[in-house]
Amino acid sequence: MLDRSRPAVFSIVFSFATILVLADHALAYTVPGPEFLGQFVSLFIWIFVAVSSVMLWPIYALIRRFRGIPPAPPPTANPIQEKASEPTETP
């Protein structure tokens, strides 16, 4: 009678040994490296700038009002689109 469990045991042992031999660098990994720190700092700065711009917007509006500076006009559309929307003269 043929013992079928021996190839399965061999493949499991071989796979485990291969993982142990090739994963020597993974065993040294303990904490996130410098790339994590840079990403965290840039994300923190981005959030700080976004929140501060929202918080300072009313102050800038009050300063403009007290100085008498009129608000900026709304942006105009693309000149090409404006020409296309103008009615054409028909003879």
C-alpha positions in Angstrom: 0.0 0.0 0.0 1.2 3.5 -0.9 1.7 6.1 1.8 0.2 9.3 0.5 1.0 11.5 3.6 4.7 11.5 2.9 4.6 13.9 -0.2 2.3 16.3 1.8 4.7 16.4 4.7 7.6 16.9 2.4 5.9 19.8 0.6 5.0 21.5 3.9 8.5 21.1 5.3 10.0 22.4 2.1 7.7 25.4 2.0 8.4 26.3 5.6 12.2 26.0 5.0 12.0 28.1 1.9 10.1 30.8 3.8 12.6 30.8 6.7 15.6 31.0 4.3 14.2 33.8 2.1 12.5 35.9 4.9 15.6 36.8 6.8 15.0 40.5 6.1 11.4 40.4 7.2 12.5 39.2 10.7 14.4 42.5 11.2 11.4 44.7 10.5 10.2 46.2 13.8 8.7 49.7 13.2 7.7 51.9 10.3 10.7 53.5 8.7 11.5 57.0 7.7 9.1 56.9 4.7 6.2 56.7 7.2 7.5 59.7 9.1 7.7 61.8 6.0 4.2 60.9 4.9 2.9 61.7 8.3 4.6 65.1 8.5 3.3 66.0 5.0 -0.2 64.9 5.9 -0.1 66.8 9.1 1.1 70.0 7.4 -1.6 69.6 4.7 -4.3 69.3 7.4 -2.9 72.3 9.3 -2.9 74.5 6.2 -6.4 73.5 5.3 -7.8 74.1 8.7 -6.0 77.4 9.2 -7.2 78.7 5.9 -10.8 78.0 6.8 -10.3 79.5 10.2 -8.6 82.7 8.9 -10.9 83.4 6.0 -13.4 85.5 8.1 -10.5 87.5 9.6 -9.2 88.3 6.1 -12.7 89.3 5.0 -13.1 91.7 8.0 -9.7 93.2 7.3 -10.7 93.8 3.6 -14.0 95.4 4.7 -12.3 97.8 7.2 -9.7 98.8 4.6 -12.4 99.5 2.0 -11.2 97.0 -0.5 -14.1 95.8 -2.7 -14.6 92.0 -3.0 -13.1 90.4 -6.1 -15.5 90.1 -9.1 -16.6 86.6 -9.9 -14.4 84.8 -12.5 -15.6 85.1 -16.1 -16.1 82.2 -18.4 -13.8 81.2 -21.1 -13.7 83.9 -23.9 -14.3 81.2 -26.5 -17.4 80.1 -24.8 -18.6 83.7 -24.4 -18.3 84.3 -28.2 -20.2 81.1 -28.9 -23.0 82.1 -26.6 -23.4 85.7 -28.1 -26.2 85.9 -30.6 -25.1 86.3 -34.1 -26.6 89.0 -36.4 -28.8 87.8 -39.2 -29.4 90.0 -42.2 
